[in-house]
Amino acid sequence: MKLYYSPGACSLSPHIVLREAGADFALVRVDLKAKKTEDGSDYLAINPKGYVPALELDNGELLTEGPAIIQYLADLHPAAGLAPTPGTLERARLQEWLNMISTELHKSFTPLFRGAGEEWRNAALENINRRFDFVARHLATRPFLMGDAFSVADAYLFTVLSWTAFVKFDLSPWPELQAYSQRIGARPTVQAALRAEGLLK
């Protein structure tokens, strides 16, 4: 398998999951502005959506969208215990978290990355604050989003929380989120992913 990624982007989530699963994979860095891979190939010819992540499977098929990729990887490597069994309420809870992170948190960071006007930026910050309140309350009584075990949702939330450093968003009002980020960031697989992307020395 090949994971098309950009350092620190949302592709960090499937990168972590690949390492947690013990999967055999290659990394292909993408310049998102130029839409070129590290060897100069046209990324749009590989993934017409033009963004990461994209996972090229061994049969040549391409899978896109982070939440779909990480659930696929979890199901491909069930022994890693990264997602509950499909068809269970617990799996629906995992999908509930993935949808919330994707739509309510991930997308709310877009205006902060793109230099939006004050009104749009303030609306995004207000939404992030409310969602962080909710997630922090949830994590106050458990080490991981799904309870006592790391899941693919934690790889995604960790990735989104890591963006607070890039946009200078202060996490100190949420000590639960700070402790959670430190806990996830200390995992050997996460450390390895960050080093591979040049985000950790």
Secondary structure as UniProt FT lines:
FT   STRAND          2..5
FT   TURN            7..8
FT   TURN            10..11
FT   HELIX           12..21
FT   STRAND          26..31
FT   TURN            32..35
FT   STRAND          36..37
FT   TURN            38..39
FT   HELIX           43..46
FT   TURN            48..49
FT   STRAND          54..56
FT   TURN            58..59
FT   STRAND          62..64
FT   HELIX           66..76
FT   HELIX           78..80
FT   TURN            86..87
FT   HELIX           89..100
FT   HELIX           101..106
FT   HELIX           107..109
FT   HELIX           110..113
FT   TURN            114..115
FT   HELIX           118..139
FT   TURN            140..141
FT   TURN            145..146
FT   HELIX           152..166
FT   TURN            167..168
FT   TURN            172..173
FT   HELIX           175..185
FT   HELIX           188..196
FT   TURN            197..198
//
